[in-house]
Amino acid sequence: MAKSWKDSDVSIDPIKDQTVAVIGYGIQGDAQSNNLKDSGVNVIVGLQEGGSSWNKATKDGHQVLTIAKAVEKADIIHILIPDMVQAQVYKEQIAPHLKAGKALSFSHAAAIYWGWISAPKDVDVIMVAPKGPGSKVRETYQQGFGTPAIAAVYQDYTKKAWDRTLAIAKGIGSTRAGVIETTFKEEVETDW
């Protein structure tokens, strides 16, 4: 039987002294970065310089940096850009700035599962996938509840990958509703 967690089972402490770079500020990026920030997590937003989301993220109170600078500064890189551009952005702007012990985090497993992104062995690879659109993720969080999510660890270099994963899930409000363990393979196959 799959493992599950509720809010009282999880702490945000494993990431309280870390920086989470949310890459992308679309529907999920907007919701998740704001929920994480409101939960007390140190969030920065990584975007294409001069892109349409830059001003919006800045107005929402985020420190906004280029993707490369955000990756350099962050401990956890939470990639929330569309699947079809993840491989190119990863290759050009993320991979050159990854260092041992950082985490690559996703809300959809396709890029890892299909091999579009091949992560180095010395980083954690994790996923928290809310089961709802970003607007719901933000709305339910603001109502004091949350959107359920599934979570997985693909690679646990630091031996703290699950702690990081569940802390992110708590930060976005998903543990309030419940989080269920899955795998990257299951997430892709059930989503597609």
Summary of the structure (lengths in Angstrom):
residues: 192
radius of gyration: 14.9
end to end distance: 22.5
largest distance: 46.9
contacts: 685
relative contact order: 0.20
helix: 44%
strand: 22%
